[in-house]
């Protein structure tokens, strides 16, 4: 069951990426939520003019970072159930002693 969560997470991320970048409406669910939240936070805290001008670029970098983290975490969840038993580590490596999720990342 855990192995299905990883591909689902990757597919949700790719769907959001497609809808944000290439879909005619340009409304991805997750990216729109992140952008809206950051704009509301800036307005709520009444940031000065210069800071408000940086919210857009910071939000875009945050969205791209979110996509990258979600794809990496989704890929790690695919390998997680098989760690470390299904992999061969070099002799003397301490990788097999690390927590399985951390090692799969």
N, C-alpha and C positions, 0 to 999 in steps of 0.2 A: 504494500500500500504506500509506503514512504517513497518508493521509486517512482510512483505516479505523480507525486507532488512536485518533484523537480521539473519534469517536462511541462507540467501545467503552469508552473511559475514562469518558465522560459516563454511559453506560448502567450501568457497574459502580457508579459513584457513586450514581446514582439508585436502583439496586436496593438498595444498602446503606442508603441513606436510608429507603426504604420499609420494609425489614425491621427497621430499628432503631425507627422511629417508629410504624408502623401495622400491622405484622404481629403476629398473636396471640402468637408466641413472643418477639418483641422482641429477636431476635438477628441483628444485621447482622455480617457477617464482618469487615470492616475496622474498624468502630467498636468491636466487641468486642475486637479485637486491641489497639487503641490504649488502651482503658480498662484492660484486663488488664495491659498493659505498664506503664502509669503506676502502677497499684496495686502491682505487684510491685517497681517501682523504689522507691517510697515505703517499702515494707516492708523491702526489702533494705538501704536506707541508714538504716533505723531513725529515721525522721524523728520529731521531737517531736509531741506530741498535736495542737497547733494546726495544724501543717503537714499532718498526715494528714487533718484535717478539710477542708482545702482541695483535696485531691487529686481528689475527685469533681467539684466545679465546674470545676477546671482541666482535667480530662479531658473534660468536656462541651464546653467552649469549644474545646479542641484538636480534637475530633471535628468540630464545626461548621466550624472553620477548615480542616480537612483536606478536607471536602466542597467548600467554596468554592474552594480551590486546585485540586482535581482537576477541577472543572467548568470553571474558567477555563483551565487547562492543556489540557484536552481540546478546548475551543473554539479555542484558539490552534493546536493541532496540525492542526485541520481547515484553517485558512487558511495554514499554514506552507509547503506546497509551492507555493502560488501567489504568495508574496511575493517581491519587490515587483512582478513583471511584470504581474500581473492587476489591479493597483490604480493609480489615478491620484493622484499627489501634487501639491500646489500647487507652482508654480514657486519655486525657491529653497529648498524644503524639504530638510532633511537626512535625512528619514525613510527614503529609499531607500538611504542609505548605512549605516544601522544593520543589525546582524545580523538575518536574516529571522525567526528564532524570537522574538527580543526584540520586534521590531516587530509581529509577529502577536499577541503578548500584549497 
